[in-house]
Amino acid sequence: MEKYDFAIIGGGLLGTSISYWISSLYDVKIVVIEKESDVGMHTSSRNTGVVHSPFYLNPDKKGKIARAAFLSHEMWKIFAQKKNLPYKTVGTLEVALDEAQHKVLEKYLVWGPKNGMNENDMELLDGTDVKKREPNVESYSAIFCKTDSVVDYGAFTRKLKEESQKNGTKFLVNSKVETVENINNETVLTLSNTKQTHSRYVINCAGGYSLDIAKKFGLLTDYGSLHFRGEYWIAEKEYANLARTNIYSVPNYQDFPFLDPHWILRVDGKSEIGPNAVPVPSPETYSGYVGDIEVFISKLSEVLTTNTRKLLFNPDFMSLVSKEWLSSVSKSVMIERVQRFLPKVKPEFFSERGTAGIRTPIITPDGKFVSDAMELEGPNSYHILNYNSPGATGAPAYSAYLIQTLQEKGILDKRTKPKDSIWNFENIK
Ligand SMILES: Cc1cc2nc3c(=O)[nH]c(=O)nc-3n(C[C@H](O)[C@H](O)[C@H](O)COP(=O)(O)OP(=O)(O)OC[C@H]3O[C@@H](n4cnc5c(N)ncnc54)[C@H](O)[C@@H]3O)c2cc1C
């Protein structure tokens, strides 16, 4: 039986970043518990790979993750330089297809600086100027964001794990947290391999399973979650240059936490379209629609017996879901959505699927999507849920904010290690 000061559940980008900060600032015993054979094997590797500039995030609804994304942008650039990892600044064109969408872009021009961005990093273009920049793109207008970049977040997670290990963090892989008990004011986690860990404090960063873990601590028992798979198609080599920047469009459904499929450049030189948002029964149903039949039935009964079912009576939600299903079943339907702004793309240009990833938005007891990342304190524990896009971008600053919160609560004291760090903790405000 091993004893730790901090046990972090989940070795994604968030859990790994938190372990890095604590281990570089404090002399404490930390363990990261990960059920897979390595860190970053789920959402942290299965995403679009964009280091987002937060111009499209409403500061009143997503202020914390937006600010974290803004600060982390430079932090990831420094990390990539110091650790020799690929980082390409490619820019993003966020296109409006009509006057109504153009009005949304005007809001983005205000939100960007409110989230910390320099206004010179965004440029409003009319349709003609857009064509000069990207001859194949049709639009009414667009914002060109110069700073957006692309990376491999899976590689970032693995490298950050190495840095955290150098500071003394232990990574327990192939270890799924099964049960949680409180014994003599310590939390005892029993793992799938029958091992146990004892710790003074637990941080729950279990991604798509973070609500399940919170429930094991007796928290959020009246909350639900849904899982939406984002699928991609890879452009064949000769069509990879149809556009040389990322092309996003103003989302049709502003009230739901998904963007419409976009044209994206990968850091390895490939171009893809995606992701859509197809409802699936678990955070790891990467193919098919039903997955494990027991999991499917349990998810279905959870939706039908909790207030999540209220979403089934929301016509906008049901219309979005049916559209997303269609775009999963039919490649042509997915391509049609991109053809609205990139008319030259054709289904036959895409013969291989990309790596799908799954978002898990949290649903409140009154059947609404939680808009920002969600934090909650429990008995000797802290829980981060709904940590969705741009969570990969925001991870270094967001996890530093978490350290500040734990300091304010007296769970961590003033820093005890004068260690060199990749980033300067004092700069994160
Ligand atoms: C389709 C898609 C596209 C995206 N694109 C972008 C993008 O371009 N830019 C961006 O900034 N963000 C993007 N995101 C969001 C970003 O990828 C996530 O916010 C981020 O990766 C979340 O990291 P995490 O550590 O919270 O979760 P994860 O990476 O999922 O890590 C959670 C870990 O917990 C482990 N775990 C779960 N349960 C247990 C248990 N019981 N015991 C032990 N371990 C457990 C899992 O195995 C997993 O490794 C995208 C997300 C999706 C789905």
The ligand as a Gaussian input file, in Angstrom:
#p B3LYP/6-31G(d) Opt

LIG

0 1
 C      -13.159000      16.138000     -31.306000
 C      -12.416000      17.038000     -30.380000
 C      -11.637000      18.077000     -30.889000
 C      -10.964000      18.943000     -30.019000
 N      -10.130000      19.886000     -30.545000
 C       -9.439000      20.693000     -29.718000
 C       -8.517000      21.638000     -30.245000
 O       -8.286000      21.721000     -31.450000
 N       -7.886000      22.462000     -29.382000
 C       -8.111000      22.411000     -28.028000
 O       -7.545000      23.218000     -27.299000
 N       -8.934000      21.490000     -27.496000
 C       -9.587000      20.617000     -28.302000
 N      -10.414000      19.659000     -27.785000
 C      -10.558000      19.564000     -26.318000
 C       -9.362000      18.909000     -25.635000
 O       -8.878000      17.823000     -26.397000
 C       -9.782000      18.470000     -24.224000
 O      -10.313000      19.589000     -23.536000
 C       -8.592000      17.947000     -23.410000
 O       -7.839000      17.011000     -24.122000
 C       -9.129000      17.304000     -22.134000
 O       -8.051000      16.756000     -21.408000
 P       -8.336000      15.889000     -20.131000
 O       -7.029000      15.614000     -19.500000
 O       -9.375000      16.576000     -19.292000
 O       -9.073000      14.563000     -20.665000
 P       -8.478000      13.214000     -21.293000
 O       -7.407000      13.454000     -22.253000
 O       -9.653000      12.440000     -21.788000
 O       -7.856000      12.478000     -20.036000
 C       -8.623000      11.855000     -19.036000
 C       -7.881000      10.586000     -18.638000
 O       -8.525000       9.998000     -17.515000
 C       -8.381000       8.590000     -17.620000
 N       -9.385000       7.976000     -16.749000
 C      -10.725000       8.058000     -16.882000
 N      -11.344000       7.341000     -15.912000
 C      -10.351000       6.802000     -15.157000
 C      -10.346000       5.954000     -14.014000
 N      -11.468000       5.507000     -13.435000
 N       -9.150000       5.569000     -13.483000
 C       -7.972000       6.006000     -14.041000
 N       -7.937000       6.803000     -15.141000
 C       -9.096000       7.206000     -15.679000
 C       -8.593000       8.332000     -19.107000
 O       -8.068000       7.082000     -19.499000
 C       -7.891000       9.532000     -19.731000
 O       -6.558000       9.232000     -20.108000
 C      -11.087000      18.771000     -28.618000
 C      -11.845000      17.712000     -28.098000
 C      -12.500000      16.840000     -28.979000
 C      -13.269000      15.696000     -28.418000

